[in-house]
Amino acid sequence: MTFLNESAATAARVLNKCFTEVKPAGPWRWHCVAQNGACLPITAAIEEGFLHLAGRPEPLPKGSGAPLRALKENATLAGGVKFALSPAGQGLYLRTDIVLLEEAQLLERVRWALAGFQHSPRRLKSHDDGGGVSAAPESAPADLGERLQETAWLCTERGPNDFAAELGADSAPPARIRMNEHGLAFSVELVRSAAGAELPGEALAVFLLTAGAALRLARAHALEMDGQRSFGFQVSLPAGAAVEEIDHALAALSIAYRMCAREANVLLEEAAARCYLTARGFPTIHDLEHEKEN
């Protein structure tokens, strides 16, 4: 058994190797700074077998459309990081969750995550949606099928480099397991809408990014293709992820589906979407246009 103080000592050693500055900020918590041309402040904390890394929330400009852009970016961010939405301050921030196994694995995962922290803000500020499609998928490792069979989940091979896992959640479709340019991508779809459905898209972005702040590993994402917009959750892991990490990834998708699928379906209705955005204090495009006219 690994005790919390042992995990904390391991995490502290790893953080000191990966960041230029590490300061204790409370029990099992640190303020870290990485250098990437400019200072990159990140908070690290240990909780229930995970190391959580999070950047500072940035306030959302009124009517910026940033939540929906962030949701699209989440489909392709490097390092397993995700944009999430702070429920209190309505600010977007980057975070990731790393399963604590052993020191070498943790060191590799923190370095992997830092690539996402360093490059993700630039993509969002450039308004580059990226299309949500991985451009150059890698080949699946030869032992991936064997590792999937060792997990606690029923996994089947659908085709070359394409696997499915039953999530055990009511009405949940199977999770897809595929390779992309960042490693292993686990995903499950919640709902679909027309790509031009503005109010549902805005409401789903706010709702799912807020949920992503509370969910471990799972990141809300949106994909657009053939006039349709698909909303769901994804977990990104390196190609060589351990069986324990794969177990946590599929568990995260199962929990995310149970928590969000029903509400996501409700928000497909324009009236419900408008009420939700109003309740959360997010003006719709129609509201902003009305303000300009007056």
C-alpha positions as CSV (number, residue, x, y, z in Angstrom):
1,M,0.0,0.0,0.0
2,T,1.2,3.5,-0.9
3,F,0.5,6.0,1.9
4,L,-0.3,9.6,1.2
5,N,2.9,10.9,2.7
6,E,4.9,8.6,0.4
7,S,2.9,9.8,-2.6
8,A,3.4,13.4,-1.5
9,A,7.2,12.9,-1.3
10,T,7.2,11.3,-4.7
11,A,5.2,14.1,-6.2
12,A,7.4,16.8,-4.6
13,R,10.5,15.1,-6.2
14,V,8.9,15.0,-9.6
15,L,7.6,18.5,-9.5
16,N,11.0,19.8,-8.6
17,K,12.4,18.1,-11.7
18,C,9.8,19.5,-14.0
19,F,9.3,23.1,-12.7
20,T,11.8,25.9,-12.2
21,E,10.0,26.9,-8.9
22,V,8.0,24.8,-6.4
23,K,6.6,26.1,-3.2
24,P,4.4,24.3,-0.6
25,A,0.9,25.8,-0.4
26,G,-0.7,23.5,2.2
27,P,-1.1,19.8,2.8
28,W,-0.3,17.9,-0.3
29,R,-0.5,21.1,-2.4
30,W,2.1,23.2,-4.2
31,H,2.4,26.4,-6.3
32,C,4.7,25.7,-9.3
33,V,6.1,27.8,-12.0
34,A,7.4,26.7,-15.4
35,Q,9.3,28.8,-17.9
36,N,8.1,28.9,-21.5
37,G,9.4,32.3,-22.6
38,A,7.0,33.7,-19.9
39,C,6.1,32.4,-16.4
40,L,3.5,29.6,-16.4
41,P,2.0,29.3,-12.9
42,I,0.4,26.0,-12.1
43,T,-1.1,24.6,-8.8
44,A,-0.4,20.9,-8.0
45,A,-2.4,18.9,-5.5
46,I,-2.8,15.3,-4.5
47,E,-6.2,13.9,-3.9
48,E,-7.5,10.3,-3.7
49,G,-4.7,8.7,-5.8
50,F,-4.4,11.5,-8.4
51,L,-2.0,14.4,-8.9
52,H,-4.1,17.4,-10.2
53,L,-2.4,20.2,-12.1
54,A,-4.4,23.4,-12.8
55,G,-3.6,26.8,-14.3
56,R,-5.2,30.1,-13.3
57,P,-8.7,30.9,-14.5
58,E,-8.9,33.7,-17.1
59,P,-12.1,35.8,-17.1
60,L,-14.3,35.4,-20.1
61,P,-15.0,38.5,-22.3
62,K,-18.7,39.2,-22.7
63,G,-20.1,37.4,-25.7
64,S,-16.7,36.0,-26.6
65,G,-17.9,32.6,-27.7
66,A,-14.8,31.2,-25.8
67,P,-16.7,28.3,-24.2
68,L,-17.6,26.7,-27.5
69,R,-14.1,27.3,-28.9
70,A,-12.6,25.7,-25.8
71,L,-15.0,22.7,-26.2
72,K,-13.7,22.2,-29.8
73,E,-10.1,22.6,-28.8
74,N,-10.5,20.0,-26.0
75,A,-10.8,17.3,-28.7
76,T,-7.2,17.7,-29.8
77,L,-5.2,19.3,-26.9
78,A,-1.8,17.7,-26.1
79,G,-0.7,16.2,-22.8
80,G,-4.1,15.1,-21.6
81,V,-5.0,18.7,-20.5
82,K,-8.4,20.2,-20.8
83,F,-10.1,23.5,-20.7
84,A,-12.7,23.7,-17.9
85,L,-15.0,26.4,-16.6
86,S,-14.9,27.7,-13.1
87,P,-18.5,27.7,-11.7
88,A,-17.8,30.7,-9.5
89,G,-15.7,33.1,-11.6
90,Q,-16.9,32.0,-15.1
91,G,-13.3,31.8,-16.1
92,L,-11.7,29.2,-18.4
93,Y,-8.6,27.4,-17.1
94,L,-6.4,24.5,-18.0
95,R,-6.2,21.4,-15.8
96,T,-5.3,17.7,-15.9
97,D,-5.4,14.7,-13.7
98,I,-2.6,12.1,-13.4
99,V,-3.0,8.6,-11.9
100,L,-0.4,8.1,-9.2
101,L,1.4,4.8,-9.8
102,E,5.2,5.1,-9.4
103,E,7.8,7.8,-9.7
104,A,9.1,7.1,-13.3
105,Q,5.5,7.0,-14.6
106,L,4.6,10.2,-12.8
107,L,7.7,12.0,-14.1
108,E,6.8,11.0,-17.6
109,R,3.2,12.1,-17.3
110,V,3.9,15.5,-15.8
111,R,6.4,16.3,-18.6
112,W,3.8,15.1,-21.1
113,A,1.2,17.3,-19.5
114,L,3.4,20.4,-19.5
115,A,3.4,20.4,-23.4
116,G,-0.3,20.8,-23.3
117,F,-0.2,23.6,-20.7
118,Q,2.4,25.5,-22.7
119,H,0.7,25.4,-26.1
120,S,-3.1,25.3,-25.4
121,P,-3.6,29.0,-24.4
122,R,-2.1,30.2,-27.7
123,R,-4.5,28.0,-29.7
124,L,-7.6,29.3,-27.9
125,K,-6.5,33.0,-28.2
126,S,-5.8,32.6,-31.9
127,H,-9.5,31.5,-32.4
128,D,-8.1,28.4,-34.2
129,D,-10.8,25.7,-33.7
130,G,-8.6,23.0,-35.2
131,G,-11.6,21.2,-36.6
132,G,-11.5,18.7,-33.8
133,V,-10.0,16.0,-36.1
134,S,-6.7,14.3,-35.5
135,A,-4.6,14.8,-38.6
136,A,-2.0,12.0,-38.2
137,P,-3.1,9.1,-36.1
138,E,-0.4,6.8,-34.9
139,S,-0.5,3.0,-35.1
140,A,-1.8,1.3,-32.0
141,P,0.9,-0.5,-29.9
142,A,1.1,-4.2,-30.7
143,D,0.1,-5.1,-27.1
144,L,-2.9,-2.7,-26.8
145,G,-5.5,-5.4,-27.3
146,E,-3.8,-7.5,-24.6
147,R,-3.7,-4.5,-22.2
148,L,-7.4,-3.8,-22.8
149,Q,-8.3,-7.5,-22.0
150,E,-6.5,-7.1,-18.7
151,T,-8.8,-4.2,-17.7
152,A,-12.0,-4.4,-15.6
153,W,-14.0,-3.5,-18.7
154,L,-15.4,-5.6,-21.5
155,C,-13.4,-4.5,-24.6
156,T,-13.8,-5.7,-28.2
157,E,-11.8,-5.0,-31.4
158,R,-13.9,-3.2,-34.0
159,G,-11.2,-2.9,-36.7
160,P,-7.6,-1.9,-37.2
161,N,-6.5,0.4,-34.3
162,D,-10.2,0.7,-33.3
163,F,-11.6,-0.8,-30.1
164,A,-14.8,-0.4,-28.1
165,A,-15.6,-0.8,-24.4
166,E,-19.0,-1.3,-22.6
167,L,-19.3,1.5,-20.0
168,G,-22.1,-0.1,-17.9
169,A,-24.1,3.1,-17.8
170,D,-27.8,3.1,-18.8
171,S,-28.3,3.8,-22.5
172,A,-24.6,4.7,-22.9
173,P,-23.1,3.8,-26.3
174,P,-19.8,1.9,-26.2
175,A,-16.7,4.0,-25.6
176,R,-14.4,4.2,-28.6
177,I,-10.6,3.6,-28.1
178,R,-8.4,4.8,-30.9
179,M,-5.0,6.3,-31.6
180,N,-4.3,9.9,-32.5
181,E,-1.2,12.0,-32.8
182,H,-1.1,12.4,-29.0
183,G,-1.5,8.8,-28.0
184,L,-4.6,6.8,-26.9
185,A,-8.0,8.6,-27.1
186,F,-11.0,7.2,-25.2
187,S,-14.3,8.8,-26.1
188,V,-18.1,8.6,-25.6
189,E,-20.8,10.7,-27.3
190,L,-23.6,12.3,-25.4
191,V,-25.7,14.1,-27.9
192,R,-25.7,15.5,-31.5
193,S,-27.1,18.7,-32.9
194,A,-27.1,20.7,-36.1
195,A,-23.8,22.6,-36.4
196,G,-25.8,25.8,-36.8
197,A,-27.9,25.4,-33.6
198,E,-26.4,28.4,-31.8
199,L,-28.2,28.4,-28.5
200,P,-27.9,24.6,-27.7
201,G,-24.2,24.8,-28.7
202,E,-23.5,27.7,-26.3
203,A,-25.5,26.1,-23.5
204,L,-23.9,22.7,-23.9
205,A,-20.4,24.3,-24.0
206,V,-21.0,26.1,-20.7
207,F,-22.6,23.1,-19.1
208,L,-20.0,20.5,-20.2
209,L,-17.0,22.7,-19.4
210,T,-18.4,23.3,-16.0
211,A,-18.9,19.6,-15.4
212,G,-15.3,19.1,-16.7
213,A,-14.0,21.1,-13.7
214,A,-15.5,18.5,-11.4
215,L,-14.7,15.3,-13.4
216,R,-11.3,13.6,-13.2
217,L,-9.5,12.7,-16.5
218,A,-12.6,13.2,-18.7
219,R,-12.6,16.4,-20.8
220,A,-15.7,17.7,-22.5
221,H,-15.3,18.1,-26.3
222,A,-17.2,18.9,-29.5
223,L,-16.6,17.7,-33.0
224,E,-18.1,19.1,-36.2
225,M,-18.5,17.0,-39.4
226,D,-21.0,16.9,-42.2
227,G,-23.2,19.6,-40.8
228,Q,-23.5,17.9,-37.4
229,R,-22.0,18.8,-34.0
230,S,-21.2,16.0,-31.7
231,F,-20.8,16.6,-27.9
232,G,-19.2,14.1,-25.6
233,F,-16.3,13.3,-23.3
234,Q,-12.8,12.1,-24.0
235,V,-9.8,10.9,-22.1
236,S,-6.3,11.2,-23.6
237,L,-3.4,9.0,-22.4
238,P,0.1,8.2,-23.8
239,A,0.3,5.2,-26.1
240,G,2.1,3.2,-23.4
241,A,-0.5,3.8,-20.7
242,A,-0.6,1.2,-18.0
243,V,-3.6,-1.0,-17.4
244,E,-4.5,0.9,-14.2
245,E,-4.6,4.2,-16.2
246,I,-6.8,2.6,-18.8
247,D,-9.2,1.4,-16.1
248,H,-9.4,4.9,-14.7
249,A,-10.0,6.4,-18.2
250,L,-13.0,4.1,-18.9
251,A,-14.4,4.7,-15.4
252,A,-14.1,8.4,-15.9
253,L,-16.1,8.2,-19.2
254,S,-18.8,6.0,-17.5
255,I,-19.2,8.6,-14.6
256,A,-19.2,11.5,-17.0
257,Y,-22.0,9.9,-19.1
258,R,-24.1,9.1,-16.0
259,M,-23.7,12.7,-14.7
260,C,-24.3,14.6,-18.0
261,A,-26.2,12.7,-20.6
262,R,-29.8,13.5,-19.4
263,E,-29.1,17.2,-18.9
264,A,-27.3,17.4,-22.3
265,N,-30.3,16.1,-24.0
266,V,-32.5,18.7,-22.3
267,L,-30.2,21.5,-23.5
268,L,-30.8,20.5,-27.1
269,E,-34.1,22.4,-26.8
270,E,-33.7,26.1,-27.6
271,A,-36.0,27.2,-24.8
272,A,-34.1,25.2,-22.2
273,A,-30.8,26.3,-23.6
274,R,-31.8,30.0,-23.3
275,C,-33.0,29.5,-19.7
276,Y,-29.8,27.8,-18.7
277,L,-27.6,30.5,-20.2
278,T,-29.6,33.2,-18.5
279,A,-29.4,31.4,-15.1
280,R,-25.7,31.1,-15.5
281,G,-25.3,34.7,-16.5
282,F,-24.1,34.1,-20.0
283,P,-25.6,36.4,-22.6
284,T,-26.6,34.8,-25.9
285,I,-25.8,36.2,-29.3
286,H,-29.4,37.4,-29.6
287,D,-29.2,39.2,-26.3
288,L,-26.0,41.0,-27.3
289,E,-27.5,42.1,-30.7
290,H,-30.5,43.4,-28.8
291,E,-28.3,45.5,-26.5
292,K,-26.5,47.0,-29.5
293,E,-29.8,48.0,-31.1
294,N,-30.8,49.8,-27.9
